[in-house]
Amino acid sequence: MKILFVGLGSIGQRHLRNLKKFFPKFEILAYRKLNRKLTLDNKNRVQRFNLNKKYNIKIFRNFEKALLERPEVIFICNPTSMHMKYALAAAKKKIHIFIDKPLSHNSKNVKKLEKIVIKNKIVFMVGYQMRFLKSLNFIKNQIEKGKLGNLCGANIYNGEFLPDYHKYEDYKKTTMAQKKLGGGVINSQIHELDYCIYLFGKPKKVYAFGGKLSNLNIDVEDYVNSLINFEKDNISVNLTLDFFQRPPIRNMLITGTKKTLFWDYYKNEVVINDYLLNKNVKKNFGRFIRNEMFENQIKYFFNLIKLKKTKNISDLKNSIESLNLALKIKANLSKLN
């Protein structure tokens, strides 16, 4: 099978490594404008070997010429603002699509893409790898079985210092830091928006405050605090995202009428407090290995292609919902600033 990569930065290289681990015979093509020689490992540490030589990658400087190779699958891993251009081109060629999150930085051409994907029966998957995280799926199961009682509210926080995201490069040049590339804390940390929808259903109302509050040299929002009302039990979620927390913190507290649930992403554990029994139960999911989510995601994606199943756990429809929520939060921010 021929696989075409558009962009081979940090996330593109991660998908490439996992792809070759499970499907070593796949032929790899890559369309790269910059063709940076930086090679990384699973912990984003710089490696000495040449990426192109190690994986026998056929490099293209022209996207149309790359398409002439008739790839069956495309991995779109370039900056967010450029996603839609390549997704549309691939969809018209009936190429199965894996696209890094978020789908885009605005809603332009989204409906057009959706129509082509449906018409051409394309397997379309978006890189929301947290849907493959065991601890998060345990939480989803607890909610769906009513273990917490009626849901009252949730507090979610994700904060990480932007210059620590990719220590090997100048943070000011990253996608996250630039408006023209679709950056900002909302798009960069959109996983929180996605798993809110995954856990609590469709959002109904959104209120938000924030913007560019730090002294980071960027032209995008770096702090957002939003209150989102969801369909599930009419629950309201207080969501905070920022680019300046050190060390990084990522957690969630869900309050129900029977129990509370606290999730720590980095500790890979869930603590449930039972009001009636006055008892805490801790469930640990083992040593946190971030790449396991990505590995499970890759295997799932190619199994969909094998089985010719277009509907999936992180499909185009889901990604449109998270994009729409991101745009609503941004719209609220623009009104308050």
Buried (B, 14 or more C-beta within 10 A) or exposed (E): EBBBBBBBBBBBBBBBBBBBEEEEEBBBBBBBEEEEEBBBEBEBEEEEEEBBEEBEBEBBEEBEEBBEEEBBBBBBBBBBBBBBBBBBBBBBBEBBBBBBBBBBBBEEBBEEBBEBBBEBEBBBBBBBBBBBBBBBBBBBEBBEEEBBBEBBBBBBBBBBBBBEBBEEBEBBEBBBBBEEBBBBBBBBBBBBBBBBBBBBBEBEEBBBBBBBBEEBEBEBBBBBBBBBBBEBBEBBBBBBBBBBBEEEBBBBBBBBEBBBBBBBBEBBBBBBBBEEEEEEEEBEBEEBEBBBBBBBBBBBBBEBBEEEEBEBBBBBBBBBBBBBBBBBBBEBBEEEE
